[in-house]
Amino acid sequence: FDRIEVGGSHDHRFTNPYDIVFHIGCFAQALGCTISGDRVAADTWFPGFQWQHATCAECRAHLGWYFDRADEYFYGLILDRIQND
């Protein structure tokens, strides 16, 4: 995983519309993740970015989100769900 800063920090805490809190880290790449679903602009935590789900390519567990806009993108991964092997 390639750690990056987005909005001035690598890690962020956000609450989704269902009041679930996520502690995520931002990464330039996330080998082993699969992106799925339609691109969604609503309820994005990063203004101007759309998001899709990022899941484990092997077990399909939800690991976070893939955010993109124009030619910029990153992964916002739930920190307690990722492993560095």
Protein Blocks (a to p, Z undefined) as FASTA:
>chain_A
ZZddeehiabdcdddfkopacdddddfbdghiacedjddfehpabghiacdddddfklop
afbdcddehjbccddddfklcccZZ
